[in-house]
C-alpha cells in the first residue's frame, strides 16, 4: 500500500488556487472561499502527495503551501500515512529540504521545512525502538552532504533546539552538542566568513545554550566577548552572553573567573563608552546627570545598543550578585555600579509599554541589598566597604525618589491608560527597592526623603512648591513602612507635624498620597504621643468631606481607628459628631466611617458600647424600613467582642436584632427577585450572620435566615442564594476544636432537612429545562457546592430525600459531567465523590476531630442509607458511562483528573458492580464511533481500572485513554505529559 496521490489535474487546480489567493486581486469574500477550498484539499488523505510537486514549483507561495502542508499532515493527520511508507516519506522530506536549501528558497519556506522535518523526527523517535536514531546528527549530516551552506545548517539547528526545548525532550539532542559547538566556533573564528553566517551562528548557539556543556561554553566566551567590540555583532553577541548568564550550565553565579571578571573588565574598558554615548554624565563616583526636562526630546530615548548593554548588565547582576556585593573596592565593580545606576536613573518618564531601562534595572537593587545583608562586612558599620555601600544607597534613594515622580499635569494628560498602568507598576517596583534601601541605611533613607519636604513646606509659598516632588517623597516614605520600627522617629514626627502645611483643596495627588501614607503608618502611631495621632485624625476628617479624595480619606480613618482604638476611645463623642455630619458623604465612604467608629466602639465595655451602637444601627434600620415600604435600600453592621453575651442579652439589643430579622424577612419577600437588591441583601447577610465564636451584638441566628434564603431561592433561584445557604449550613453546625462536641439538636436537623428538600426542588426545577445547565454555569457550580456541604455536614438531610428528588440530583450531576465549563464540571465531580463516600461508608462515625472529615449522624441514619445506596446503584451504570465518555473527549481535557477521581471512588466503593458497568460502557455506541479507540485499548483500560488499588493508577489509565481518544498520543503534547 503506497501513499495516496492526487491527480495531475487536482494538483494543477490546487496550485492555481494558491496563486489566485496570493495575487492581491481578491476581495475578502473571495479570499475566504479560496482558503476554504485549500483547507478542503489539505485535509484529504491524498494531500501527502502534493508536498513534493508544490516544493518543486517556481512560485514561492506555492512552495510555502507545500512546506506548510507537510507540517500540517505530520502534526494532524499522521495516522493517515501508511506505516510502510514512513521511511520513504522521511527520505523524501529530507531530500526536499536539502533541495530547497541548495536552491536558495526564501527563509520563510526553509524555516517551515525545518519545522516540518523536526516534527517528523519527534514522531519517529518516540517509537520503541526509535525509527530515526540519532536524528539530529543524521539529518544534519545528510543535509550538509547535499550542499547545504554553513549558514543554512546553523539556521536548521536553531529550529531543532527551539522545537525540542518546547517539549522538553532534551535527551534527543545531547549527542549533537559537540557538533553544534564546533560549527559555531568555526563560523565565528574565521574573519572572512560572511556576516550573515556569523549572525546565524550566534542565533544557533543562543538556541542551544541550555544543552551545551560548560567546557564548550568556556571555550567560546572569549570569542563572544571579542565580538562585543564589533558594532554589527554587538546586539546578537549580547543576547548570547545574556543567555549564558541566565540559562546555561554556568548560570546561577558559577564561573566568575570565566564570565564575571572578563565581562567586568570589558565593561570598564569598552562597555562604559556605549553608555557614555547615550547619556552625558560626570565622571564622579556614583554621580550622573539625571535631571532632564520631562519634555526634553531626549527624555526616555535610547539606542538599541545601549538597551542591549543594559540587558547584559542586568543579566550579569542577577548572575553575579554575590561577587559584586563582596568585591565593592574593586574598580571594575565600581564601574559596573556607576553604569548600572546611570541606567536606573535614565532621564525621562518610565511609561513606555516596552520595558524601559530604569524598570529593567530596579529588581537588581533589591537582590543586591539582600546580598549585602548576608555579607560578612555588613556588621562593620565603620569599615571601608560599608562606606561605599552608604554612598551607593544614598545616591540610589535620591534616584528612586526622582524616578517615582509623576509628570506635571500638562504632560500627564497626554498619557494613555497603558502608559499610566506601566508607570504605576514601575512605582510599585520602586517601592520594593526603597523598602530594601531602608534595611541597608536605615533612617538615612527617611532623612533623604523627609528633610527636603519639610524644608520646602516651612520656607516656600504653596505656589512655589513642586508638589509632584513632594508626592514622590511621600510615596517612598510610605513604601518603607514595613521596615520602620514602631519606636519614635524624629523624621516621621517632623513629617506628620507638618501636615497643616499641606493644601486643603486642589493638588489631589499629593493629598491622596499623604492620606495613604497616614493609613500605612497607622500602627506606628500606637507607640507615639497622642497629639501626633490626633493631628493626623484632623487632617483625615477634613479630607473625608472632599468628594475627590473622600474614599482614600475614609479608608485611612478606618486604618487609624482599627490600630488605635484604645487611644481614640476617650474621644468617642467626637466620632459621634463626625457620624452625625456624614449624611452628605457618599454611601460607600460613609460605610467606611461607620466601620471606623465601630472599631473604636470595640474598645469600650459592652455596657458603654450599647448606646453608640444604637446610634449607628438605628438609622440603618429606619432606612431599611423605607426599603420595604418605599423601595430604598441600605446595609450596615458593627462588631464588638468583649463580654459579648452580656451585650447580646441587653433588652434593647435583643429588640434591635428582632427588628432587623423582621425587616430582612419583609424585604426579601418583596425584593429578593431583583438582582441588584439580592446582591445587597447577600452582602448584608454575610456580615450580619457569623459562627458563634465570631458573633457580634447584632449577629442574627443562622436558622431563621436560612429559611428566608430558601424562600428567596424558591421564588428566583440564583447562585447568590445557594452560596448563602452553604454558608449558613456550616454556621448551624460549626467546626470546633473540642473532640467530642454535642451534635446539632433535633430542631436544627429538621430545619436543615426541610431546607435541603426546598433547595433541591428549586434547583432541579431551574436546571431541568433544556440548555439551562450550559447557560448557567455559576448556578450549576453553586448547586453542587451546596449539596456537597449539606452532605458533609448534615448527611441525614440528603439521604431522607424522596426517591424522585434523590434520583433527580444524581441525574443532574451525571448530566453535568459532559459540560464544557470546567468549574461546573469540577463542582459536580466533588459532589459525586462526597456522595459516594458518605453513602457507601459502612459505619457512621461521630468523632469530630479537627482537619479530618467524618460522617455525622446517628444510628437511624444507617437505616436511611439503604434507599440512598439503592439509588446510587440504580444510576451507577449511567454515571460510569458518562465518566468514560468525558475522559475520552466529551469533557474538557483539563477535567480528566476530576473525572478519574470520581471513577476511582466509584470502583473502590462498588467494585463488583463497577466491573460489570465498565464492561458494558465499553459497548457504548458513542464510544464505538471513536475510531481511535480499538478493542485492545478498551481491554487495557478496563484491566487497569479493575486492578487499580489507588487513585493515581486510575488517573494514569484515564490520562492514557484520554490522549488516545482525543488523537493526541504520539504528539509533542503526549510526550510532554508522559515526561
N, C-alpha and C positions, 0 to 999 in steps of 0.2 A: 504494500500500500504506500503510494507516494504522496507528496504534498499536493493538495488540490490546487488546480490552476484556473486562472481567468483566461477567457478567450482573448485573442488579439484585439477584437472589436471592443470588448469591455475595457481592456487596458487603454486603448485609444480614447474611448469616451471618458474614462476617469481622468486621464491627463488633461483632456480638453476642459473638464470641469475645473481642475486646479488652475489652469491658465486663465480661464474666464474669471474665476474668483479673485485672482490677484492682478487682474488687468487694470483695476482702478476705475472701471466704467460701469460698475454695477450699483444699482440702488440698494438700500438696506434690505428691502424685501427680497430682492434677487440674491443678495449675499446669504441671507438666512436659508433660502431654498437650496442654494448650491452647497452650503455647509451641511445641510441635512442629507443631501444626496451623497456627499463624500463620506459622511458618517455611516450611511447605509452600506456603501461599498466596503468601508474599512472593517465593519463588524462581520462581514461574510467570511466563512471559512476559507474561501479561495483567496482572500486578501493576502495570505502569506506569499503568494506568487507575484504580487505586484511590487514587492520591495526591490528586487534586483532590476527590473526594467525601469522603474522610476529613478533609481540611483544612477542609471546609465543615461538618463535623459539629459538634454543640453540645458534645460531651464532650471535655475536654482530653486524656484518654488516647487517644482515637481520633485526635484532631488530631496528637498526638505520633507515633503509629504511622504516620500518613500522611507526616509530615516525615521520619521515620526511613527509611521505605521509599524515599523519593526519594533519600536519600543512599546507601542500600544499592544500589539499582538503578544509580545513576551509577557507583559505585566497582567493583561486582562484575559487573553484568550489562549493561554499556554496549553490548556487541556485539548485544544483542537488540533495541535500539531502531533502527527503520528509519532509514536515513540521510536520507530525505526528510522525516522528522518531527522532526529535531533542532532546527531553528529554531522549530517550533511548540511543542515541549516547553520550549525556553528561555523563550519569551514567557509560556507558561503558568506556569512556576515563578516567574518574576519577578512576575507578577500575583498569584499566590497568596501570595508573600512580602509584597508590599505590602498585600494584603487583611488578612493576619494581623496585620501591624504596626498598621494603622489601627484594627483592631477589638480591639486590646489583648490579643492572645493571651498566654499565660503565657510568661515569659522562657525557660523550658526549650524550648518549642516553637519560639520565634523563633530561639534560638541554633542549634537543629537545622536550621531552614530556611536560616539564613545559611550554615551549613557546607555544606549541600547545594548552595546557589547557587554558592559558591566552588568546590566540587568540579566542578560543571558547567563553570564558566568555565575552570578549569585543563584540562579535557578539550578544550574548544573552541579555546583559544588555542595549543594545540600543533599544530593543523593549519597547513599552509602553502599558501595564506595563512590567517591566523587567521580563524576563523568567529565570533569575538566581539572585534573590535579595541577597544582602549581600554576594556576591560570594567569596570575599576574605576570610572572616571568615568561610563561609560554606565549601569551598574547603579545606582550611587548616585543619579544624576540622575533615572532612571526611578522609583526608589522614593520619592524626595522629592516628585516630581510627583504621586504617588498619595496624598500626605498623610502620609507617614512623618514622625514628630517628629524634632527635632534629637537628642534623647537616643537614639532608636532607630537613627538614621543613624550616630551615633558608635559604638553597640554593633556595628552591622554592619561598620563599617570596622575595628574591633578584631579581629573574626573574620577579616576579609580579611588583615590583617597577620600574624596568628598562623598561619593556614593556608599563606600564601605563603612566609613565612620558613622554615617547616618543610622545604620542598623547595628553598629557595634560588633561587627564580625571582624575584629582586628586580627585574629589569627590567620585569616586568609591572605594577609599581605605582609606578614612579618618577614617571610623569606625573601621579599623583594626589596627590603630597605637598603641593603648594601648596594644593589644596582642603582637605586634612586640616588643615594648619596654620591656615588661615583659619577653619575650622569650630571648632577647639579654641579659638582666640583669641576668637572671638565668644562662645562659651559661658562662658569664664572671665572675660571682661571686662565682662559685664553683671551687676551686683549682684543684679538681680531674677530672674535665671534660677533655676529650681529646683535644689536641692542635688543631686538625683539626676542632673540633666543635667550639672552640673559634674563630678561624680564619673565619669560616663561619658566626659566629655571628657578627664579625666586618664588614665583607663584606655586610651582610644583613643590618646592621644599617647604613652603608655608603650609600646604595642604597635608604633607606627610609628617610634619614635625613631631606629632604625638607618637608616631611609630618608630622614629629614628632613635637608635641608642645614643647614649651620652658621648661615647667615644667619637662617633661620626660628627656630632654637633660640635664637639671641642675642636675638631679639625677645621670646621667651616667658619667658626666665629671670627677669626682674624680676617678671613676673606670677606665676610659680610661687613665688618667694621670698616674695612678699606673702601668698600663700595659706598659707605655713607658720605664720603668726600666727593662723590660724583653726583652732580645735581640731577641728571636724568635718571639715576638709580636710587636716589636718596629715599623717596617715599616707599617704594617696594622693599628696599632693604630694611627700613624702619619697621615695616609690617612683619617681616620675618623675625627680626630681633625681638619684637614685642611678643610674637608667638612663642619664641624660645623661652622668654622670661615667664610666660603665663601658662603654657600648655605642654612644654616638653619635659623630658626626664630631668632637666636641670631647673625646673620651676620650684617654687616654694623655698627660696633662699639658698639653694645649693649652688655650688660653682662660683663663689665670689671671686676667686682668682682668675677664673676663665671668663666670667661675664661682667661682674660688678665693677671690678677695678679697671679693666680695659675700657668699659663704657664711660666711667667717670673720667678717665684720662682723656678720651676722645672729646668729652663734653668740655673739659677745661681748656683744651687747645683749639677745638674747631666748632663744637656744637653750640657754644655760647654765642658765636658770631651770628648764627642763624637767628637766635633770639634778639640780639642787638639790632639786627637789620629790620626786625618787625616792630621794634619799640625803642625809642631813645631812652637811655637810662644813665644815671650817675653811677660811677664806679666806686660806690661806698658799700661797705658790708651791710647787706640786708636792707638797702635803701634804694628805691626806684621811684621814677616819676609815674604816679598813678592817676593824678587828678586831671583828666581831660574833660572838656565840656561834654554834657550829655548830647549836645547837638553837633559835636565835632564830626567832620566827615570821616575821621579815622576811628571814631568810637566803635569798638567791637569788631572792627575788621581785622582780618589776619590772613596771610597767605597759607597755602596748603602745606608748605614745607614746615612752617612754624607749628601748624596744627599737628603734623606728624611728629615733630620733635617733642611737643607737649605730651602726646600719647606715649612716646617712648619713655619719657621721664616718669610718667605715671606708672607705667609697667615696671620700670626699674625700682621705683619707690615701693610698689607692692611686693616685688621680689626680694629686695634687699633692705627692708625696713630695719632689721636688727643691726646690720652692718652700718647703716647710716647713723643710727642712734648711738652707736658705741665708738664712732670714729669722727666725732664732731671737730676736733682740732685739725683734721686732715684738710688741706686746702682744696682738694678735689671735692670733698663732701661739702665744704662751704660754698664752692662754686655751684654745686647741684642745688643747695638750698636757696642760694641767691636767685638762680634762674627759675627754680620752681616757684618761689614766692612771687617772682615777677609775673609768671603766668597766672598765679592765683589772684593777683591784683590787676590783671589786664584791664585797661580802661574801657569805659562804655558800659552799656546795660548787659545783663545776663538774661535776656528774654528770648533769644533766638531759639525756635523749636529744635534746631540742630544742637547737639551737645556743645555748649560753649567751653572755652578753655578754662575759665575760672571754675566752672562746675565740674570739669573733669578732674581738677586737682584737689577738690575740697576734702574728699574722703582720706587722702594721704595724711592730712594733719591730725585727724582723729587717731589713725593707726600709729602714726609717729609718736603722738603723745602717750599712747598705751605702751609703746616700746620704751620710751624714756622712763616711765614709771617703774618698769621692770629692770632698768639699768642699775648696776652696782653704784655708780657715782651719784645717783639721784639724791641720796641722803646727805651728800656733802654739799650743803647749800652755798658754801663759800668757795667751792672749787672752780677751776678754770672752765671745765665743761658746763657746769651749771650757769656760769656767767654767759656762755654762748647761748644756752637754752633760753635764758631770760631775754637776751637781745632778740632772738628769733621770735619768741612768742609775744613779746611786747609789740613788735612790728606787725606780727600776724593779727593780733586783736584789732589794731588800727585798720588793717586792710579789710578784715571781716566786717567791721562797722561800716566802712565806706561802701563795700560791695553789697551790703544789705539795705542800702538807702534806696528808697523809691525815687523815681524821677520826678521832676516838677510836674504840676498838673497839666501844663501846656504840652508836655511830652507824653504823659500817661494817657491822656485822652485819645492819642493816636494809636495806642496799643490795641491789638486784637485780644480776644479772650484767651487764645492759645499762648500768646506772649505773657499775659498775666499769670496764667497757670504755671508756665515754666518758671517764672520768677518766684512765685510763691513756693514752688518745690525747691528751688535753689536756696531760698531763705531758710527752709527747714534744715537743709544740709549745713548752712552756715551756723544755725543754732546748735547743731551737734558739735561743730568744731569749736564754738565759743565755750560750750559746756566742758569739752575736753581741755581747752586752754585754761579754764579756771582750776582744774585739777593740777595743772603744771605750775602756774604762777599765782594761784590763789587770789588774794584781794587786790593784787596789782591789776588784775583784769577789771575789777569794778572801778578802780581808780582811773584807769584809762578811759573807761566808758562814762563814768558819772561826773568827774570834775568838769569837763567841757560843758555838760548840760547845765550844771548848777551855776557855773560862771556866766554863761550866756543868759540864763534866767534872771540872775541878780544884777547884771550890768547892762543889758541891752533892752531896748524897747521891743515889745512883741512884734512890731512890723519889721524889725531888723534881724530877727532870729530866723535862721533857716530851719523851719520846723521838720522838714524831711530828715535833716541830720539828727535832730533830737529824737525823732521817732525811731531811727535806725539804732541809736544808742539804747533806747528803752527796750527795743526788741532783743538786743543782745543781752542786756541785763536780765530780761525775762528768761532767755534761753539758758542762762547759767543757774537758774533757781534750784534745780535738783542737787547741785553740788554745794550750794551755800549753806553753811551750818546755821542752826537756829539762834545762836548766840548773837549778842549785839554787834552791829556793824556800822561803823561811822559813815561809810559811803552810802549805804542804804538809808540810814537815818537822815542824812542830808538830802538825799533824793526825794524821799517821801515828805520831808519837811518843806520842800519847795513846790508842792502840788498847787498851792494857792496862786502860784505864778503862771500856771497853765491857763490857756484860754478857756472861757466858759461857753463859748459859741464858736462855730466855724472850726477850721482845721481838724476835721473829724478824724482823720487818720491817726494823728498823734494822740488825740484823746482816746480813741479806741484802744491803741496800744498801751496807753497809760492805765486804762481800766483793766485790760487783760493782764498787765504786769501786777497790779494790785491783787487780782484774783489768784495769780500763780503764787504770790508770796503770802497767801492767807495764813498758812501755818507758821510763817516766820513771826507774825505779829503776836502769836501766843506767848512768846517769851520777851516781848518788848513792853515799853511803857504804854499804858492805855491811851495816852494823849496822841501817839502816832496812829494807833488804830482808829480813834475817833476822828482824827483829821482825814484819814482815808475814807471812812464811812461818809463823812460830809461831802467829800469830793464825788463819791459814787452816787449819793442820793440826789445831788444836783443834776448829774448826768442822766439819771433814770427818767427825768422829766423831759429830756431832749429826744424826740422820736427817732432821730437819725442814729443814735447810739444807745437807745434805751435797752435793747436786748443784751448787749455786752455789759452794760452797767448793772442790769438786774442779775445777770449770771455772776458778776463779780461780787455783788451784795450777798448772794446765796453762798458763795465760797467763803466769804468773810464770816458770815453767821454760822456756817457749819463748823468752821475751825475754831471760832472764838465765842461760842455760845455762852460759856460761863462768864467771860468778861463783859459780854453785852447784856446778860440777863437783868442787871440792875436798871438798864435803860429801856425796858420793855414798853414803858409808856410812850417813849419817843417813836418806837416802831408802830405802836397803835396809831399815832398821828400820821405816820407815813402811810399806813394802810388806809386810813380814812381819806387821805388826799390822793389815793391812787386810782380813783374812779375813772379819770381821763386817760390812764395809761392803757395801751393795748392789752387784750386778754392774755396773750402768751407771756408777756413781760410781767403782767400782774400776777399770774400764776407763780412765776419765779419769786416775786416778792413775798407771796403767801408762803412758799416753801422756806424762804429765808427766815421769816418771822416764826414759822413753825419750828425751825432749828433752835431758835432762842427759847421758845416755849419749852422745848425738851429739857433745858437746864433748870427749869422751875420744878418745885414739888408738885405732885399731881393736884393737890387741892388748890395751889396757886395757878395751875395751868388751866383749870376749868373755865374761868372767866374769859381769858384771852382766846381759848379755843372756841367758845361760844361766839365771841365777837367775829371771828373769822368764818366759822361754818354757818352761822345763822343766815347771813346774806346769801350764801350759796344755796341753802335750802329754799329761801324765798324766791330766788331766781329760777330754781328748778321747778318750784310750784308754777311759775309762769310758763315754763316749758310744757307742762302737761295741760295747761289751760290756754296759753296764748302763743304756742308754737315757738318757744325760745329755748335755748339750752346752754348749760354751762356745767363744768365739773370742778371738783376741788377735793382737797384732802389734807390731813395733818397727822403727824405721828408723835408719840411720846413713849418712853419705855420705863420710867421709874414708878414703882408701885402700881403697875398697870391695872391690876384687878380692882383696887380700891377706886381708881379713877373711872374705870368702866362701869362700876356699880353705882356711881353717883346718879341720883334720880334724873337730873337734867340731861346727863349724857345718855342714859338709857332711853329717855324720851326722844332725844335727838336721833339716835340710831333707828328707833321705830319710825320716826318721821321720814328719815332717809329711805328706809326699806319700803315704806308705803308709797312714797313718791317714785321710787325706782320701778315698782310694780305698775303704777299708773302710767308712767312714761313709756315703759316697754309695751304695755298693752295698746298704746296709741301709736307709737312711732318706731317700733323695732324693725319694721319692714323698710324703713327709709335708710339707704346705705350710709349717708353722712352721719345721721344721728346714731345709727347702730355702731359705727366706729367710735364715736364719742362715748357711748354707753359702755362699749367694751373696755376702753381705757379706764373709765371710771371704776368698773367692776374689778379690774386688775389691781387698782390702788386701794379699793375700799374693802377687799377681802384679803385674807392672809392666813398663813399657817398659825396655829396657836402661839408658837414661840415668837412670832413677829407681829402679833395683834397690836393695834393702836386703840385709842379711846373710841374711835368711831368705826372700827372694822366690823363688817357685817358677818353673821354666821353663814357658812357656805351652803347649807341645806336649802333654805328658802330661796337663795339666789339661784341655785341650780334648777329649782322648779321654774323660776322665771325664765331662765335661759332655754329650758326645754319648751316652754310655751312660745318663745320667740322663734325657736327653730322649727316648730310645727307650723307656724304662720309663714315664715320665709327662711328656708334653710340656707345658711351661708357658712363659710369656713370660720368666720368670726365666732359664731355660737358654738360650733363643735370644738374649737380650740379652748374656749372658755369652759365648756363642760369638762374637758380633760383636766384643766387646771383645778376646777372645783372638786372633782372626784378625788384628787390627791389630797386636798385640804380636809376632806371628810375622813380620811384615814392616813394622817401624815406620817412620814418617816420618823423614826425615833432611835435614839442611841440606847434605849432601855431594851435589854434582851427579851424580856417577857412582858411586853406591854399588853394592856387589855385589847380585845378585839372590838371593832365597832359594834354598837348595840343594835338591837333588832329594828329600832326606828330608823337608824341610818341605813341599814341594809335594805329595808323596804323602800326607802326613798330612792336609793340607787337602782333597785330592781325596776321601779316604775320609770325612772329617768332613762335607763338603758333601753327599755322597750319603746318609750316615746321617741328617743333619738334614732333607733333602728327603723321604726316606721317612717319617720320623716325623711331619713336618708335614702331608704330604698324607694320611696315614692319619687324623690327628686332624681336619683341616679338611674332609675329603672327605665326611663324614656330613652328611645334610640338616640345615640350620639351624645348623651348627657355626660358620660364619663370622659369622652375625648375632649369636650369643650369646657369642662370644669375640673381641670387637674387639681386646683387648690382644694376643691371640695372633696375630691377623692382622697387626697393626702390627709386632710383633716379628719375625715370619717374614720379611716383605718387607724390613725393615731389615737383617736378617741376610743375606738373599740379595743385597741391594744392596751390602753391604760385601764379601762374597766376590767378587762380580762386579768391583768396582773393584780389589780387592787381588790376587785370585788368579783371573783370568778363566779360566784353564785348567780349574780345578775345576768351573766351570759349563758350559763347552762340551763337556766329555767325558762329561757325564751321559748315561746310556742314554736312547734316544729317548722311551720312555714316561714317564720322570721329567721330562725337559725339557718335554714336552708338558703334563704334569700341572702343573708350575709356571706355565706360561703360561695354562692354563685357569683355574687358581686366581686368578691376577692379573686375568684378564678378568672372572671372576665377581664379584670384589670391586669392580668399577667401578660396580656398582649398589647398594653398601652405603650405608645411611643414616648410619652412624657415620663422621664426616668423617676422623678420624685414620687409620683403617684404609684408607679410600679413597685418601687422600693418600700413604700409605706404598706402596701398590701402584702408584700413578702414578709415584712417584720411581723405583721398581724398574724399571718398564717403560721409562722414559726412559733409564736407565742401561743396561739390557739392549740396547735398540735401538742406542744409540750405540756401545757396545763391540762388539757382534756385527757391525754393518754397517760399521764403520770399515775402510777398505781396507788401511791399512798400520799394523802394530803399532809402537809407539814404546817405546824403552827409557829415554828421558830422564826423570829423576825430579826435575825442578826443583820447589822448594817453591812451594806455593799454586797449582799448575797440575795438573789431573787428566790423567794419561796412562794409556794402556793398557799393562799389563805383560805380558810373556810372551816367547816365543821363536818361531822360525820354525815349529816344529812346531805351535804354537797356530793359526797361519794355516791349516794343513791341517784342524784340528779345527773351524774356524769354519763350514765349508760345511754340515755337518749342522745346526748351530745356526741358520744363516741359513735353511735349508730349513724348519726347524720354525717360525721366525718367519713365513715366507711362508704356511705351512700354516694358521696361526691369525690371519693378518693381517685377513682379511675379518671374522671373528668379533670381533676386537679393535676394529676401526674401527666396526663396527655398535654395539658396546657403548658406545663413546665418544660416538657421536652420540645414542643414546638417553639416556645420562646427562646430556648437555648439554641435551637437550630437556626433561627433567623427572624422569627416574628416579633421578638422583643429587641430593644436596643442592645448593642453588643456590650455596653458598659454595665448592663444589669445582669449579665451571666452569673457573676459571683452570688448575687442575691437569690436568683432562681436556683442555683446549685445548693445554697444553704437550705432552702425550703425542701428541695428534693432529698437532701441528706437527712433532714429531720423526719420527713415522712417515712423514708425507708427504715430509719432507726426505730421509730415507734410502731410501725406496722410492717414488719419485714416480710411476712408470708404474703399478705395482701399486695404489698408493693411489687413483689416479684411477678405476680400474675398481671397486675396492672401494667407493669413495664413491658412485658412481652406483648400485651395487647396494644400498647401505644405504638410499638414498632410497626404495626399493621395499619396505622392511620393513613388514609388516602392523601392527606396533606403532606405527610412525611414521604410517602411513596413518590409523590410528584417531584420531590427534590432529587434530581438525577445525580447529584454529587454524593449522596449517601447510599452506598451499596450495602448488601447484606453483611459483608464482613465488618463494615464499620458499625452497623447496628449490633451485631453479636458482641463485638469488642466493648461497646458502650454498656450493654446490659451486663456483661460479665464484670466489668469494672465497678459498676454501681452496686450490684448484688453482693459482691465480695468485699466491698469497701467497709472499713471499720472507722473511718474518720471523714470529717467534712472536707479536709484538704484533698484527699484522694478523689472524693466526689467532684470537687471543684476542678481538679486536673482533668478528669474524664469529661466533664461538661465543657471545659475550655477546648479540648481537642475536638469534640463533636461540633462545637460552635464554629471553629475555624474551618472544618470540612464543609459544614452546611452552608457557610457563607462564602465558600470558594477562596478562602484565604490561606489554606495550607500550601506550604511551599513558597509563600511570598516573603518579602522582606519583613512585613509585619509579623508573620508567624514565626520567622526566625528570631526576631527580637523578643517575642513572647516566650519562646522556649528558653532563650538565654536568661 
